[in-house]
Amino acid sequence: MTKIKSLAPDGSYSCGDQSINGYSQTGQELKEQFLCDARALLKQTSEFLTQLGWMECEIRINPAGVAVSGDVYAEFWRPADPLNIVYCTIGASAIPFGGRKDDVIIMARQHQREAQHNSGRKTGKAPYRTKNMGPNHFIDPGMNGQFLAAELLVIAGQEEDADAVRLMQGVSYHSRTAGVLPLPSLVMRNRSDAELAQVAVGAVMAAAAADVSVPNGELTGVRQMTLFEALQIQDV
């Protein structure tokens, strides 16, 4: 099973003072670990988004100078709609307002791009440029790759896709008669979570009732997997 990625707790990337910087060898190593963890978080976020059709992603690392944390940023979009993307960046803010002592924040927004029609551009230069930017959305830096993917889909206006990603959190019921059915986490944070659970549990109960009618009760040997694990197996 793939481990769900998240950033390390507050203070894990700072040395001496509370900021992330490369003034010392230890500080530089912690800074590099921060950039590595941020990239891993965005990469796994992309893996969740891929399941919902957001199959294009570009992730870049900006190490910046010795005095700052640097940042990692990503752009996500659907292949059929390359002009509308979701931009997400992870770094330490110069203005302390994110709740962490090391000032790490996750910020995301929608971008509308336009194609660059410049036949003389340098090789490797991006074929798009940003035309419009939506408002900044600051996201809890403690979120893991799955919930970050859901938040990005909400920012993109894709509420149903966000719900589908949240459903990947729980285990899945491997039915004899209805295939693999997702079960969300049974920790209800709000009404939306409860409504999702009601639908999912109802579907599982219906499948279980049908499974009971299977001759000889041949339900042994079925292993309970997370839906994320099942999706990964299907993609191999």
C-alpha positions as CSV (number, residue, x, y, z in Angstrom):
1,M,0.0,0.0,0.0
2,T,1.3,3.5,-0.8
3,K,1.9,5.7,2.2
4,I,-0.2,8.9,2.2
5,K,2.2,11.8,2.0
6,S,2.2,15.0,4.1
7,L,4.7,17.6,5.3
8,A,6.6,17.0,8.5
9,P,5.2,18.7,11.7
10,D,6.0,22.3,12.4
11,G,9.6,22.9,13.3
12,S,10.9,19.8,11.6
13,Y,12.6,21.8,8.8
14,S,14.2,24.6,10.9
15,C,17.5,24.7,12.6
16,G,18.4,27.1,15.5
17,D,15.8,29.8,14.8
18,Q,12.3,29.1,13.5
19,S,12.9,29.9,9.8
20,I,13.9,27.5,7.0
21,N,17.2,28.6,5.5
22,G,20.6,27.3,4.4
23,Y,22.9,29.3,6.6
24,S,24.5,26.2,8.1
25,Q,25.1,22.7,6.8
26,T,22.4,21.3,9.0
27,G,20.0,24.1,8.0
28,Q,20.7,23.4,4.3
29,E,20.1,19.7,4.7
30,L,16.7,20.5,6.4
31,K,15.9,22.9,3.7
32,E,16.6,20.3,1.0
33,Q,14.4,17.8,3.0
34,F,11.6,20.4,3.0
35,L,11.8,20.8,-0.7
36,C,11.9,17.0,-1.2
37,D,8.9,16.5,1.0
38,A,6.9,19.3,-0.7
39,R,7.6,17.8,-4.1
40,A,6.6,14.3,-2.9
41,L,3.3,15.8,-1.5
42,L,2.5,17.5,-4.8
43,K,3.4,14.4,-6.8
44,Q,1.0,12.3,-4.8
45,T,-1.6,15.0,-5.1
46,S,-1.2,14.6,-8.9
47,E,-1.7,10.8,-8.6
48,F,-5.0,11.4,-6.9
49,L,-6.0,14.0,-9.5
50,T,-5.1,11.6,-12.3
51,Q,-7.9,9.3,-11.2
52,L,-10.4,12.1,-11.9
53,G,-9.0,13.0,-15.4
54,W,-6.5,15.7,-14.3
55,M,-3.7,13.8,-16.0
56,E,-1.4,16.6,-16.8
57,C,1.0,18.0,-14.2
58,E,4.2,20.0,-14.1
59,I,6.1,20.2,-10.8
60,R,9.1,22.5,-10.4
61,I,11.5,23.2,-7.5
62,N,12.8,26.7,-6.9
63,P,15.7,26.4,-4.3
64,A,16.1,30.2,-4.2
65,G,18.8,31.7,-2.0
66,V,20.5,30.7,1.3
67,A,18.3,33.1,3.4
68,V,14.9,31.5,2.4
69,S,13.2,28.2,2.2
70,G,12.7,28.1,-1.6
71,D,9.4,26.7,-2.8
72,V,7.9,23.9,-4.9
73,Y,5.0,24.7,-7.2
74,A,2.8,22.7,-9.5
75,E,0.3,23.2,-12.3
76,F,-2.5,20.7,-12.8
77,W,-4.9,20.5,-15.8
78,R,-7.0,18.2,-17.9
79,P,-5.5,17.2,-21.3
80,A,-8.6,18.4,-23.1
81,D,-8.5,21.8,-21.4
82,P,-4.9,23.0,-21.2
83,L,-5.8,26.7,-20.9
84,N,-7.5,26.3,-17.5
85,I,-5.2,25.1,-14.7
86,V,-4.9,24.9,-10.9
87,Y,-1.7,26.3,-9.6
88,C,-0.4,25.3,-6.2
89,T,2.8,26.4,-4.3
90,I,4.4,25.2,-1.1
91,G,6.9,27.4,0.7
92,A,7.6,29.5,3.7
93,S,6.0,32.9,3.7
94,A,7.9,36.1,4.6
95,I,4.8,37.3,6.5
96,P,3.8,35.0,9.4
97,F,0.1,34.2,9.1
98,G,-0.1,30.5,8.3
99,G,-0.2,29.2,11.9
100,R,3.1,27.4,11.7
101,K,6.2,28.8,13.5
102,D,8.3,27.9,10.4
103,D,5.8,29.9,8.3
104,V,5.2,27.1,5.8
105,I,2.1,27.7,3.8
106,I,0.2,26.0,0.9
107,M,-1.4,28.4,-1.5
108,A,-3.5,27.6,-4.6
109,R,-5.5,29.4,-7.2
110,Q,-7.0,29.0,-10.7
111,H,-5.1,30.3,-13.7
112,Q,-6.3,30.9,-17.2
113,R,-3.6,30.6,-19.8
114,E,-3.2,31.5,-23.4
115,A,-1.0,30.0,-26.0
116,Q,2.2,31.8,-27.0
117,H,2.4,32.2,-30.7
118,N,6.1,33.1,-31.0
119,S,8.0,30.9,-33.5
120,G,11.2,32.5,-32.3
121,R,11.0,31.5,-28.7
122,K,13.9,29.7,-27.1
123,T,13.8,25.9,-27.0
124,G,12.3,24.6,-23.7
125,K,10.3,27.8,-23.0
126,A,6.7,27.2,-21.9
127,P,4.2,27.4,-24.8
128,Y,1.7,29.1,-22.5
129,R,1.6,32.3,-20.5
130,T,-0.8,33.2,-17.7
131,K,-3.7,35.4,-18.8
132,N,-5.8,35.7,-15.7
133,M,-5.4,34.6,-12.1
134,G,-8.1,33.8,-9.6
135,P,-8.0,34.7,-5.9
136,N,-5.4,33.1,-3.6
137,H,-6.7,30.2,-1.4
138,F,-4.6,29.3,1.6
139,I,-4.8,25.6,2.5
140,D,-3.9,23.9,5.8
141,P,-0.2,22.9,5.4
142,G,-1.0,19.8,7.5
143,M,-3.2,18.3,4.7
144,N,-2.0,15.1,3.1
145,G,-1.9,14.4,-0.7
146,Q,-5.5,13.1,-0.8
147,F,-7.1,16.0,1.0
148,L,-5.0,18.5,-0.9
149,A,-6.2,17.0,-4.2
150,A,-9.8,17.4,-3.0
151,E,-9.2,21.1,-2.0
152,L,-7.7,21.8,-5.4
153,L,-10.7,20.3,-7.1
154,V,-13.0,22.5,-4.9
155,I,-10.9,25.6,-6.0
156,A,-11.4,24.4,-9.6
157,G,-15.2,24.3,-9.1
158,Q,-15.3,20.5,-9.4
159,E,-17.2,19.6,-6.2
160,E,-18.3,16.2,-7.4
161,D,-14.7,15.2,-8.3
162,A,-13.6,16.5,-4.9
163,D,-16.2,14.2,-3.2
164,A,-14.9,11.3,-5.3
165,V,-11.3,11.9,-4.0
166,R,-12.5,12.0,-0.4
167,L,-14.2,8.7,-0.9
168,M,-10.8,7.2,-1.7
169,Q,-9.8,7.6,1.9
170,G,-11.7,4.6,3.3
171,V,-11.5,0.9,2.7
172,S,-13.3,-0.8,-0.2
173,Y,-15.9,-3.6,-0.1
174,H,-15.0,-6.3,-2.6
175,S,-18.4,-7.6,-3.5
176,R,-19.1,-10.9,-5.3
177,T,-22.0,-9.3,-7.2
178,A,-21.2,-5.6,-7.5
179,G,-17.4,-5.3,-7.8
180,V,-15.3,-2.9,-5.7
181,L,-17.3,-0.4,-3.7
182,P,-15.6,2.5,-1.9
183,L,-16.3,3.2,1.8
184,P,-15.3,6.6,3.1
185,S,-13.9,7.3,6.5
186,L,-16.6,7.0,9.1
187,V,-15.4,10.2,10.8
188,M,-18.0,12.8,10.0
189,R,-16.6,16.3,9.9
190,N,-19.7,17.9,8.4
191,R,-23.0,17.3,6.7
192,S,-21.3,16.6,3.3
193,D,-19.3,13.8,4.8
194,A,-22.4,12.3,6.4
195,E,-24.3,12.4,3.1
196,L,-21.4,10.7,1.3
197,A,-21.2,8.0,3.9
198,Q,-25.0,7.5,3.7
199,V,-24.8,6.8,0.0
200,A,-21.7,4.6,0.2
201,V,-22.9,2.6,3.1
202,G,-26.3,2.1,1.4
203,A,-24.6,0.8,-1.7
204,V,-22.5,-1.6,0.3
205,M,-25.5,-2.9,2.3
206,A,-27.3,-3.6,-1.0
207,A,-24.3,-5.4,-2.4
208,A,-23.9,-7.4,0.8
209,A,-27.6,-8.4,0.7
210,A,-27.0,-9.7,-2.9
211,D,-23.7,-11.4,-1.8
212,V,-25.6,-13.4,0.9
213,S,-27.5,-15.1,-1.9
214,V,-24.3,-16.4,-3.6
215,P,-24.3,-20.2,-3.3
216,N,-22.0,-21.8,-0.7
217,G,-21.1,-18.4,0.8
218,E,-18.0,-18.2,-1.4
219,L,-16.7,-15.0,0.1
220,T,-13.5,-16.3,1.7
221,G,-10.1,-15.1,0.6
222,V,-11.3,-11.5,-0.3
223,R,-8.7,-9.0,1.0
224,Q,-9.8,-5.6,2.2
225,M,-7.8,-2.9,0.4
226,T,-8.0,0.8,0.3
227,L,-9.6,2.2,-2.8
228,F,-6.4,4.0,-3.6
229,E,-4.5,0.7,-3.6
230,A,-7.2,-0.9,-5.8
231,L,-6.9,1.9,-8.3
232,Q,-3.1,1.6,-8.4
233,I,-3.4,-2.2,-9.1
234,Q,-5.7,-1.5,-11.9
235,D,-3.3,1.0,-13.5
236,V,-0.3,-1.5,-13.5
